[in-house]
Amino acid sequence: MSRSQAKRLLAGVDNFKVVVFDFLGIEAIGQAFADEVFRVFKKQHPEMELTSLNASKEVSQMIRRAQSL
């Protein structure tokens, strides 16, 4: 998934305090997608809690990589 897809996914979620991303059935995500959601968006909304569920090893690695930047 791309950065533009992440932005579309995130449209309107800034109205919530907790956002849960369920990656069930998702084998991989792109670096740009992970960066947009778990670094850029989180930095813009530090008060929000972003949680991921059912992430495969590959998805988890990509999320951790984005969070560590």
GIWO-V444412 format. One record per backbone hydrogen bond with DSSP energy under -1.0 kcal/mol. NH is the residue of the N-H (numbers start at 1). CO is the residue of the C=O. If there is no record, write none. Layout:
nh={NH & NH}
co={CO & CO}
This chain:
nh={6 & 7 & 8 & 9 & 10 & 13 & 15 & 16 & 19 & 21 & 23 & 26 & 34 & 35 & 36 & 37 & 38 & 39 & 40 & 41 & 43 & 44 & 45 & 48 & 49 & 51 & 53 & 60 & 61 & 62 & 63 & 64 & 65 & 66 & 67 & 68}
co={2 & 3 & 4 & 5 & 6 & 10 & 12 & 13 & 49 & 51 & 53 & 23 & 30 & 31 & 32 & 33 & 34 & 35 & 35 & 36 & 39 & 40 & 41 & 45 & 17 & 19 & 21 & 56 & 57 & 58 & 59 & 60 & 61 & 62 & 63 & 64}
